[in-house]
Every structure is written in C-alpha cells, then in structure tokens.
Amino acid sequence: MSGLVLASTRGTIADYVDALFTVYLILIFAYIVVSIVFSVGVRVPYSRWSSAIFEFLRQVVEPYLNLFRRFLPNFGPLDLSPMVATFALIIVWRIVVGAIQP
C-alpha cells in the first residue's frame, strides 16, 4: 500500500514541478513579446498598469536570462539569450520531471 501512496505523491510532485516550468516558460515568452511591443512604441505613455506588468516580467525573467547573456556574444541588436535560455529550460524541465515521475 505504501508503494501506491509513494507513486501517487511522486506523480503529484512531478505535476507540480511541470506546472512551475510551464508558467516560467510562459513568463519568458510574455517578456519577449512585451519588450518587443514596447520597443516598437506601442506603449501608452505614463500608463501605470503597463509599466507594472513590464517591471514584474523584467524582475522575474531577467536574472535567468542574464546567466546566458554572460556567455553569449553580442550580435548587434539581436539578443539570442531568450532562445538559448528557453532551450536550456526545456531540456532541464524534461530531465527533472522525468526523474521525479514514477
């Protein structure tokens, strides 16, 4: 009976970790889209809600992206760190969730 409970717990933990990785990946994509939209000039001046959303996304995503910006060379205005960070996140995501699942 304890094996069934352990498998159920591991499955629940794996689902929770999978959801965390999914949310963080969505936040990275949202940060990319919002930063592109704001750089084009679609941002409403002095808008508190858009500034708050962008600031939240920046504070959550930038520390992770900065890990990759240290090692990647600059290609002018092209920033490859979100793409490399996304691939690395997906690889780690699959390894961690696969190791947790029963």
VOPA-890646 format. One record per residue (C-alpha): residue in one letter; chain; residue number from 0; x, y, z. Coordinates in steps of 0.05 Angstrom, whole numbers, always signed. Layout:
BEGIN
<node A A NUM <X Y Z>>
...
// end
This chain:
BEGIN
<node M A 0 <+0 +0 +0>>
<node S A 1 <+57 +48 +15>>
<node G A 2 <+84 +39 -56>>
<node L A 3 <+18 +64 -84>>
<node V A 4 <+19 +125 -38>>
<node L A 5 <+92 +140 -57>>
<node A A 6 <+76 +134 -131>>
<node S A 7 <+16 +180 -123>>
<node T A 8 <+58 +231 -85>>
<node R A 9 <+114 +229 -136>>
<node G A 10 <+64 +238 -192>>
<node T A 11 <+33 +297 -156>>
<node I A 12 <+101 +329 -145>>
<node A A 13 <+120 +316 -218>>
<node D A 14 <+55 +351 -240>>
<node Y A 15 <+70 +410 -194>>
<node V A 16 <+142 +417 -220>>
<node D A 17 <+116 +410 -291>>
<node A A 18 <+67 +467 -279>>
<node L A 19 <+122 +511 -250>>
<node F A 20 <+165 +501 -311>>
<node T A 21 <+106 +515 -356>>
<node V A 22 <+89 +580 -320>>
<node Y A 23 <+162 +604 -323>>
<node L A 24 <+166 +588 -398>>
<node I A 25 <+102 +628 -409>>
<node L A 26 <+132 +686 -369>>
<node I A 27 <+194 +685 -414>>
<node F A 28 <+151 +687 -477>>
<node A A 29 <+108 +743 -447>>
<node Y A 30 <+170 +783 -430>>
<node I A 31 <+197 +776 -501>>
<node V A 32 <+130 +797 -532>>
<node V A 33 <+120 +856 -485>>
<node S A 34 <+192 +881 -494>>
<node I A 35 <+184 +878 -570>>
<node V A 36 <+118 +914 -567>>
<node F A 37 <+145 +967 -521>>
<node S A 38 <+208 +977 -563>>
<node V A 39 <+165 +990 -625>>
<node G A 40 <+129 +1045 -587>>
<node V A 41 <+60 +1016 -576>>
<node R A 42 <+65 +1032 -501>>
<node V A 43 <+17 +1083 -473>>
<node P A 44 <+57 +1139 -441>>
<node Y A 45 <+53 +1143 -366>>
<node S A 46 <+10 +1081 -362>>
<node R A 47 <+17 +1050 -293>>
<node W A 48 <-10 +982 -309>>
<node S A 49 <+34 +970 -370>>
<node S A 50 <+95 +994 -331>>
<node A A 51 <+76 +948 -273>>
<node I A 52 <+68 +888 -319>>
<node F A 53 <+134 +900 -354>>
<node E A 54 <+170 +912 -288>>
<node F A 55 <+143 +847 -259>>
<node L A 56 <+163 +808 -321>>
<node R A 57 <+232 +840 -321>>
<node Q A 58 <+245 +824 -248>>
<node V A 59 <+223 +752 -256>>
<node V A 60 <+257 +735 -323>>
<node E A 61 <+319 +779 -326>>
<node P A 62 <+360 +742 -273>>
<node Y A 63 <+353 +677 -312>>
<node L A 64 <+368 +710 -379>>
<node N A 65 <+429 +745 -351>>
<node L A 66 <+460 +677 -338>>
<node F A 67 <+462 +665 -412>>
<node R A 68 <+479 +737 -432>>
<node R A 69 <+546 +729 -396>>
<node F A 70 <+568 +674 -443>>
<node L A 71 <+535 +692 -509>>
<node P A 72 <+569 +743 -554>>
<node N A 73 <+532 +805 -577>>
<node F A 74 <+504 +803 -647>>
<node G A 75 <+486 +877 -652>>
<node P A 76 <+413 +889 -635>>
<node L A 77 <+398 +815 -637>>
<node D A 78 <+393 +782 -568>>
<node L A 79 <+398 +707 -571>>
<node S A 80 <+395 +695 -496>>
<node P A 81 <+319 +683 -493>>
<node M A 82 <+324 +630 -546>>
<node V A 83 <+383 +594 -514>>
<node A A 84 <+352 +602 -444>>
<node T A 85 <+286 +572 -470>>
<node F A 86 <+321 +512 -499>>
<node A A 87 <+361 +501 -435>>
<node L A 88 <+297 +508 -393>>
<node I A 89 <+261 +456 -435>>
<node I A 90 <+319 +407 -430>>
<node V A 91 <+323 +415 -354>>
<node W A 92 <+247 +412 -350>>
<node R A 93 <+244 +345 -384>>
<node I A 94 <+302 +316 -344>>
<node V A 95 <+275 +339 -276>>
<node V A 96 <+203 +318 -289>>
<node G A 97 <+225 +252 -318>>
<node A A 98 <+268 +238 -257>>
<node I A 99 <+211 +253 -209>>
<node Q A 100 <+156 +214 -244>>
<node P A 101 <+146 +143 -221>>
// end
